[in-house]
Amino acid sequence: MIVGVDERSAYGARGKGQIVGLVSVLARSSNLTAITVMKVGADYRLCPFFGKCDGLLIVEPASAPVAFIPNTDHDPASLSRLIIESKIRRLICGFVPQAECQKMLLQAGIDVRLASGAYAIPDLIFDFANLPEVHDLAARWAHQTVQ
């Protein structure tokens, strides 16, 4: 169970400068990981729907959750921009739709990994290096389509 995330300090309504304070915190650590999540009661679970997730849970793998950034627009392009603005370098999600969103995230230097909601968030963070990379899957799909 993920506890201790104060959503009131997670920058309520999205707007210009919404995540400025968080960016300064995030820039200090390259290990910070964002996970696209949905709220299930008082807990967070990996969300299988990229643009429809409730938000991003930002986690420092060595300690605990740092912040929750709400996904107020609920569409893939807006979430991609929110991820890029957060300055994280590692992302775990259930799915990344549209080659355009994948391209945006990869061009921003974000290490995007895919996972299943069947696993708890701490397990996903611990196993980050073993999760499949989005660009690996995109290359495999392109190779299978050509043949």
C-alpha positions in Angstrom: 0.0 0.0 0.0 1.3 3.5 -0.9 0.6 6.0 1.9 1.9 9.4 2.9 1.2 11.3 -0.3 -0.5 14.6 0.4 -2.6 15.3 -2.6 -3.4 18.8 -1.3 0.2 19.7 -1.9 0.2 18.1 -5.4 -0.8 21.2 -7.2 -4.6 21.0 -7.6 -5.9 22.5 -10.9 -3.5 22.4 -13.8 -2.3 25.7 -15.1 0.8 27.6 -16.1 3.5 27.0 -13.5 1.5 24.2 -11.8 4.5 21.9 -11.4 7.2 24.5 -11.0 7.8 23.7 -7.3 7.9 20.0 -8.1 10.3 20.4 -11.0 13.0 21.8 -8.6 12.5 18.7 -6.3 12.5 16.3 -9.3 15.6 17.8 -10.9 17.7 16.7 -7.9 17.4 13.0 -8.5 17.7 10.9 -11.6 16.2 7.9 -9.9 12.8 9.5 -9.4 10.2 7.4 -11.2 6.7 8.4 -12.3 3.9 5.8 -12.5 0.6 6.4 -14.2 -1.9 5.5 -11.5 -5.5 5.2 -10.7 -6.9 5.6 -7.1 -8.4 2.5 -5.7 -9.9 3.6 -2.3 -6.9 5.0 -0.3 -4.4 3.2 -2.5 -2.8 3.7 -5.9 -2.6 1.0 -8.7 -0.9 1.1 -12.0 -3.5 2.4 -14.5 -3.9 0.4 -17.8 -5.3 3.4 -19.6 -2.6 6.0 -20.4 -4.6 9.1 -20.9 -7.4 8.2 -18.5 -5.2 7.7 -15.4 -5.9 9.7 -12.3 -2.4 11.1 -12.3 1.3 10.5 -11.8 2.7 9.1 -8.6 6.3 10.4 -8.3 8.4 8.0 -6.3 12.0 8.0 -5.0 12.9 4.3 -5.2 15.1 4.4 -2.2 12.5 5.9 0.1 8.8 6.7 -0.5 6.3 8.6 -2.7 7.3 12.2 -3.3 4.2 13.6 -4.9 1.0 13.0 -6.8 0.3 15.1 -9.9 -3.3 14.9 -11.0 -4.1 14.3 -14.7 -6.9 16.8 -15.1 -7.2 16.7 -18.9 -7.5 12.9 -19.2 -6.1 12.6 -22.7 -2.8 11.0 -23.9 -1.2 14.1 -25.4 -1.8 16.2 -22.3 -0.5 13.4 -20.1 2.6 13.2 -22.2 3.2 16.9 -21.8 2.6 16.6 -18.1 5.2 13.8 -17.9 7.8 15.8 -19.8 7.1 19.0 -17.7 7.7 17.0 -14.5 11.3 16.4 -15.6 11.3 12.8 -14.5 13.6 10.4 -16.5 11.8 7.1 -15.7 8.2 6.2 -16.3 6.2 3.1 -15.7 2.9 2.8 -17.4 0.4 0.1 -18.5 0.2 1.3 -22.1 1.4 4.2 -24.3 -1.0 4.8 -27.2 -0.2 6.5 -30.4 3.3 6.5 -31.9 3.2 10.3 -31.5 3.0 10.1 -27.6 5.7 7.4 -27.6 7.9 9.6 -29.8 7.4 12.6 -27.5 8.4 10.7 -24.4 11.4 9.0 -26.0 12.7 12.2 -27.6 12.5 13.9 -24.1 14.9 11.2 -22.9 12.4 9.4 -20.7 13.0 5.7 -20.1 9.5 4.3 -20.6 8.8 0.9 -19.3 5.5 -1.1 -19.6 4.1 -3.1 -16.8 1.0 -5.0 -15.6 -1.5 -3.7 -12.9 -1.3 -7.2 -11.5 1.8 -6.1 -9.6 2.1 -3.8 -6.6 3.7 -0.4 -7.2 6.7 -1.1 -4.9 7.4 -4.3 -6.9 7.3 -2.5 -10.2 9.7 0.1 -9.0 12.1 -2.5 -7.6 12.0 -4.4 -10.9 12.2 -1.3 -13.2 15.3 -2.5 -15.0 13.6 -5.8 -16.0 10.4 -4.2 -17.4 10.1 -4.1 -21.2 11.1 -0.8 -22.8 8.6 1.0 -25.1 11.2 1.4 -27.9 12.0 -2.3 -27.8 8.4 -3.2 -28.2 7.8 -0.7 -31.0 10.7 -2.1 -32.9 9.4 -5.7 -32.5 5.9 -4.6 -33.6 7.4 -2.9 -36.7 9.5 -6.0 -37.5 6.4 -8.3 -37.2 4.3 -6.0 -39.4 6.9 -6.0 -42.2 7.2 -9.8 -42.3 
